[in-house]
Amino acid sequence: MSRLLLRDLLRLATVGLRTRKLRAALSVLGISIGIASLVAVLAISETSKADLLERIERLGTNLLTVGPGESFFGEEATLPAAAAPRVRLLPQVESAAAVTVVDEATVRRSSYVPAEITQGIAVEACDPQLLGALEGELATGRFIDRATERYPAVVLGSKAAERLGIDSVDGIVQVFVAGRLFTVIGILKPQPLVPELDSAALVGYPVAAQAFGTERSPTQIFVRAREGERQVRSAAALLPDAADPWAPEEVAVSRPSDALQAQAAAEGAFTSLFLGLGAVALLVGGIGIANVMIISVLERRSEVGLRRALGARQRHIAGQFLGESFVLGLAGGVVGVLLGAGATAAYAATEGLTLLVPATAVAGGIGAACVLGAVAGLYPAMRAARLTPTEALRTA
């Protein structure tokens, strides 16, 4: 009984690839593109999601926002001036701070800049507790406190400072706020949970009332609940009654971290879409291998006939061509995984993220390529095995 040893099978499976290097390279490239797409999509998605979840964990999920909802007639409601002090009395609340948009107020670097050029910067009056409630940080300078809230002092959000061309508060730096000179005393670092504050110029309530006639009716209240999901949910349930006991149904409560979690879920949905596109590319690569193997069978009829005449069995011929397509799939899988990991590394370096390539993506990519290579070579291998020695030598 004739046998085909594993080392002989490996040699036979690679002889066609060694003699037709360009064709083999193109076949490997076809399947590696599909595998690279799958690996890169999974790895980039996991890298981004890990960074997003880390940000959520770092920023905390216990920040709540209270804002005016709609009245019974569909009009925008208003919060009472005492809403923030009442909210601070809740036992589930660590700190709370209100902000109020100063209507028709603009911020300009110079009086020579036309007033209608706002650069998207909003002027907002705020409580001194705002920075603590947000657990935010300053890039430079100091925040508004009890000593400065009565004076023309302003703290800029990160984007507002960038648009005004201010990166430091060393010395005396002044801007025009609604036609009045205000001294910039601080610049905030970016606020991922409250991005609208990045484009804001913050002043104290007393100076806003004196200079612009701003009332204390809050546009928004930022509430830092005590740690623990139970405490956060309890605080969210009590906030409407605390903010406006006379019309709690007109109070809107939201959780900024939910937006980031929704973003993570949305990225998962896009991942599924891109995985589908990668699977199509992989299928095209598999068809390419099948086509190459069929051509290889036709070109090597004389070899098949000679081997059959010398005693090779059908399973030996089938194993040879099936092994060749398997090697093509394996090579494509390895190259694809390396390309996908390289693309992910480049993306992570560009975005400043920590590289994360899931082991399931690596193993799944190589495994899928091997299976696809074997399946693609199944028909050509069976076709080669069915050739009789006389038929193969006569038609060679």
Protein Blocks (a to p, Z undefined) as FASTA:
>chain_A
ZZddfklmmmmmmmmmmmmmmlmmmmmmmmmmmmmmmmmmmmmmmmmmmmmmmmmmmnop
abccddddddfkopacdddfklmmmmmmpmkbmbdcdddddehiacdfbfklcfklnnop
acddddfklmmmnopacfbhcdddfklmmpccddddfklmmmnopabfghjddddeehia
cddfbdcdddfklmmlmmcccddfklmmmmnopafbdfbdcddddehjklmmmmmmmmmm
mmmmmlmmlpccddfklmmmmmmmmmmmmmmmmmmmmmmmmmmmmmmmmmmmmmmmmmmm
mmmmmmmmnopafklmmmmmmmmmmmmmmmmmmmmmmmmmmmmmmmmmmnopacdddfkl
mmmmmmmmmmmmmmmmmmmmmmmmmpcfklmmmmZZ
